[in-house]
């Protein structure tokens, strides 16, 4: 799985950080997403898929076959 | 309860799309159909009043998913065709073009319709902002407008005023509250928001009722206030609230009362569910019916509706969340604020333009508001969880 984020779409809600804190964080100054792990381990995949679905800005994408 | 063979989602915006995605993620293999009144693929609404209206984004940038992600969902999207009636007993939906769609489970996700002045649709120069097409039409006229009045002192009205002002237009904001969003934010923070708008050149004409629109030769000329004053304008944006889009449910057999009334797991009747802005469900943590008009509710509730369709019945007890972007300020709210709450700044400094405030009523923290401090605000979310999830029945 390969994860990408679009910083200019991110609305800094932090939803992804609450669901998958090992994969995502937020910048201190403006709350924009920080991708900690672009190729997360398998035990994180389901949480990352949930992040893609619930991100309130549609700013997270995954490529499953990467 | 048996698992349905097929699911029809009526509404192709964030809530409808998320319901379809959540069904697939949970392993549902039956047919999924998503019916949308608009011809666009699912798009995001929060950017409409900001990035799309200002032109920073092309309209297509608001689409929620890339084409590959949509096709891998293996759902049939029937777009540009509005639902016109539902038979809840027969689980059948009729559409404007004459289609008849039936499914074992139907999800109502038709969202909101903006409130308007009587007759405003016949008047040139008057706009609402709900859809992508609304945003494009409003942007086109903003580019040539000379004086804008925004009617509405809530989230949408203040965002549109900020965007139009950023585009360099003279903007007046009118509405009944003493300061923008005061009924939610309370006077202290609402005054801070008023100051932000005034500093950036928005002319605030608040604290009095707006009675109607002025007109000459079919074109709007201004906005009438209860004081008798007229605010001249060649472009007026009406943003004073919305109503659930439930007119098509007349005669459906569903209970409709300020939204589709649902139980604690968002079920409206056997095999019928509601999600997003249109759903008024029993919040088991608060012990009351609740309807939320915000973006994160659309997706969060969708997960619960998908679970309910698949035979789980998790009570949906969210902590409400919304945000608004105005000029360079992001305001975020967890929980529920109220004008009479005791407000305490716990991080940052209001005068410095970055702060987090807790809202307390009767000794309980019911809300957190952050002003340009997103991460710090989220880290305070836990302080309001107890007020919403005392039943502790979360999935």
Boltz contact constraints between the chains, C-beta under 6 A:
constraints:
  - contact:
      token1: [A, 12]
      token2: [B, 374]
      max_distance: 6.0
  - contact:
      token1: [A, 14]
      token2: [B, 378]
      max_distance: 6.0
  - contact:
      token1: [A, 26]
      token2: [B, 375]
      max_distance: 6.0
  - contact:
      token1: [A, 28]
      token2: [B, 375]
      max_distance: 6.0
  - contact:
      token1: [A, 31]
      token2: [B, 374]
      max_distance: 6.0
  - contact:
      token1: [A, 31]
      token2: [B, 375]
      max_distance: 6.0
  - contact:
      token1: [A, 49]
      token2: [B, 25]
      max_distance: 6.0
  - contact:
      token1: [A, 53]
      token2: [B, 18]
      max_distance: 6.0
  - contact:
      token1: [A, 53]
      token2: [B, 21]
      max_distance: 6.0
  - contact:
      token1: [A, 54]
      token2: [B, 299]
      max_distance: 6.0
  - contact:
      token1: [A, 56]
      token2: [B, 295]
      max_distance: 6.0
  - contact:
      token1: [A, 56]
      token2: [B, 296]
      max_distance: 6.0
  - contact:
      token1: [A, 58]
      token2: [B, 44]
      max_distance: 6.0
  - contact:
      token1: [A, 58]
      token2: [B, 64]
      max_distance: 6.0
